[in-house]
């Protein structure tokens, strides 16, 4: 029904038809990443709605296909990462029942958090400027490693190592102070 409605819009008809024609391949790509066909179908459906709002009528069919496949791949990766994050942080119902309810952090906890932040700031100040920049842009500002690499004129792999090294340095600095993060 939705596809029929969208196909009736002349500017989107070729894009939507192309999407429908390649749906099985798109689901297969998403399923390879998510590990589940039903999740893959959800990803493809999300991509379908993004395509509808993308407004790409002036691009070639090849560019449109590339956009579709890239969108499905990226959405599947995002979905997989979200699922992995949720599984790492998921607890049992019993654990949830034993959590203490607090209106706010205690003054002691706030003081500990502040001390930890000061130690991290101190540790970061000891790092080379480029490493500190990569770490802050990635961990604080949420910039992608590819973008950081482009700004610094280095490879994304090197940016990954700089971020890892900064994290290890911060942990060691906190441990050396007698605190545990």
Buried (B, 14 or more C-beta within 10 A) or exposed (E): EEEEEBBEEEEBEBBBEBBBEBBEBBBEBBBEBBEBEEBBBBBBBBBBEBBBEBEBEEBEEEEBBEBBBEBBBBBBBEBBEEBEEEEEEEEEEEEEEEEEEEEEEEEEEEEEEEEBEEBBEEBBEEBEEBBBBBBBBBEEEEBEBEEBBEEBEBEBEBBBBBBEBBBEBBBEBBEEBEEEE
